[in-house]
Structures are given as C-alpha cells and as structure tokens.
Amino acid sequence: MTTLIQTTAVKPRTAPLALDAGLIAKYSTQGPRYTSYPTALQFTDQFTADDYQRHLLRARSIAAPLSLYVHLPFCRWLCYYCGCNKIVTKKPGVAREYLDHLAIEIELLTTEIGATRPVTQLHFGGGTPTYLDDAELTELVHLLASHFNLDANQEREYSIEIDPRTVSPDRLALLRGLGFNRLSFGIQDTDPHVQQAINRVQHTEEIIALVGAARAYRFNSISFDLIYGLPRQNCTTLNHTLDDVIALLPDRIALYHYAHLPARFAAQKAIERHNLPSASEKLAMLSLATTRLIEAGYVYIGMDHFVRPEDELAQCQKKGHLQRNFQGYSNTLAPDVLGIGVSAISAIGDSYAQNSRDISDYYKKLDAGQLPIDRGVIKSTEDQIRAYVIMQLACNLRVSAQAFTDKFSISLWEKFADVQPKLEEMQQDGIVIIEHDGITITETGRMMLRNVCMVFDQYLNAHTQSYSKTI
Ligand code: SF4
C-alpha cells in the first residue's frame, strides 16, 4: 500500500502567517473558492425541475434547520469592477414585478418542502438588496415569514448585503426591526480617486455614521468587503483605507483580489488596464493588508477572510465546526440551502440546483407554474468523499484520517494515494503537515488554502481558466 506519511519528512515551516514571494509566485494560479463541490461549472441542464422537486419533497420530512438565500439582482449604478449577476436599472416597477415572481416561487417551493423546518440562516444578497425600498423589504420579509418557520432564536444568522450609498441610519433601524442581525458592507476602498475609477463613490463619513448606527441598533456582526488590485490603488492609498477600516473595527473583513477579466465581464472594459497595479504592486498590497490586519488583532481564517479572535467563525474553526456554503463561512449547522430568486443556487440533500440566470426566462417559467430551475448536479459518492475533504480543509484547516475512515469506511491515505507526490511537495514548501492522523494546513499554508483544496478536486484541469486567482 502506498502511504502518504513520510517518516523522513522535511521539518515543515510553521512560522506565523507571512507572505513568501517565492511561494506566492509558485502557487499563484486560478482556482475555485469552494463555496460548493462540485463547483457551478459542473452543473448541467440534465438536472431538471423534476429532479429538484424530488429533492425538495425528500427534504420535507427532515427536522434539521434550513438556510434561505434570496437573490435581489437590481443595482442603481454600475461598479466597473463588478463580476456579479446583476441588472443595473432605474426603471420604475422592476422591484414590484420581481417581488410578484418571488411570491410565486416561494409558494411553489413551500408546497414541496413544507413550512416547518426552522430557518436558522437567512441571507439577502445581490445585486443590491437595499435597491428595494422600505415597504418592499418589509413585504419580502413578511412573505418569507408567512411561508417559512423563521427562527426567533438569537443565535440565528440573518444577514443582508449593504451598499452604503443606498441606506441611511434609519433604514438600518428598519432592517433590525425586520429581524436582520448581521450586516455586510460593500466598502471596497475608501480612497476618492480609486472610488472614481471604479464608479463607486461613497463617503467615509457616511460609512462611519452607518457603522455607529449598526452598533447602536445592536446588530451582532458587521462585515466589510475590501478589494485590492483596483485601478489607481497602491500601497499608500491602501494604507489609508486600512486606517479607516481598522478604526471602525468590523467583526469580519473579506479581502478580495480584483480579477480583471473584461472579456467575461463587460463592465470591466471601463477600467483602463494602464491604471491597474502591476503584479508586484498587488503582492505588496496583499502583504501590507495581511500584516496590518493581523497586527490589528484579526485572525486569518482562510479563503480571503479575516475575523476578530472572539468572532464565532474563529471560535468554530478552533473547535473544528466551521462550515461553508454559497454565502461563505458560517457557524450554524443548516445542512440544506434553499436559493430563491434569479440565478440563486440551492443545496438540497445530495443536489445542487441553480435557477435561471436570465430574468426573462426566470419569469417565464414561474408564470407557467414551474420551478425556475436552469441546471444543477446530483453529487456522486466520489463527489461526496472529495467534498468532505475539501470542506474540512477549507473550513477547519485539517482533515482527520480517523474521521474520514469512520465516515466513508475507507482509508484516507489509500483513497488519495495518487496525490501523494503533490502533498509531499506542499509539505516540503511548509504549506501542509502530513501526519498519521491527518493533514493539517500550516499558518503559512492558509494563504494557499485554495491550492491545497484543488489537489482533491477531480474536475479541475478542464476548467482552470474559468476561476479567479488563488492568491
Ligand atoms: S458591485 Fe454590487 S452594487 Fe456594484 S454593480 Fe456589482 S452587484 Fe451592483
């Protein structure tokens, strides 16, 4: 039997998180963020609305909690860096038409899955969820509350993405009243010149006022999204952004790399390439941001995310309970995710199902009384085995050989004997530690987490070019 455990292994480097330019150059490639496995590139139209209906019916009798994701696709303005599924419009009545179709979809869904499972997670994403006005947001929450068992427990995670240009402190009070307890602010960068270059001008004073209001209204968690690699950004501007961000002490920070792919995302054509920072400037910015956030007390949990050490995500990761779904990291165990709205993805049982990505098609199917499914996949046993390893590594930075054997009745080492040389090379590079009882990601390896997960991804080679950079 081939074994992955090297008795003569080179002593791995376990230094605190540090950016080694040589390692970054070696491991900088394109790869998934693993919010699902298999990823959406494996979804096909062979998975139909009938398949989805069967999975919903099967999920009806399960007592475990449920997670809801509602996609609200409209935006008032176009951010030039955007790669999201969104519709930029100021046309009156679009939200009304969309709400009417959400009502049809919710009715169809609850006919199958029922209304009893406690909804412990709810996320409004977009687009811009706060494109909806106060009455429309209230109507939508009422619609959900009248069809699902929304959880009253304070442990619930009810979150909404906030475009600071579309909310006031008073709107935050309304959102708190509607039951949201987590806010995710799209900050990106606070430098006015960078903001002009990406067509997203939002004043820092307004963000300060909103964060103050969010704390006053007792939102449990405040997250900021930041992006590095944007036009007109450099270490000096980013340093100022980090000053602004650290002063506000958000509980969580997602620091994303800007992927310039104008051939795929037309909006990005407005960003002039000569304004973009070079690869070495981007590495310097990543190093700067990582150093400053860690010095400010944040823990890097992996996959672009920094959190306060007392945050539940850091605590869950320590205990090995962290999980990941399409909305990112999460601490609450809700095994099934019901996606609602155009392009939304559901994870029900062993299936992933995605709604139509085209709004006309989404409306057409609902008007015909059909679940608006476009594509999906049913996970094979092989997928489930690989998904387990990838999610353990991505969330808890470790996969236990014993837990793997207990779950799948096979040895981790035998099952993945073919990737032994790759893992050994990663051990030599100080990214992982391979021991008899499992594989552990080192502090250095947290930056290359996606690369380690990719070792266990059997679909990767055909699709590498479709993903963003791993580092
Ligand atoms: S970044 Fe967000 S707000 Fe900007 S266009 Fe994209 S989805 Fe809309």
Boltz pocket constraint, residues with backbone or C-beta under 6 A from the ligand:
constraints:
  - pocket:
      binder: B
      contacts: [[A, 74], [A, 75], [A, 77], [A, 78], [A, 79], [A, 82], [A, 83], [A, 84], [A, 85], [A, 86], [A, 126], [A, 127], [A, 128], [A, 163], [A, 186]]
      max_distance: 6.0
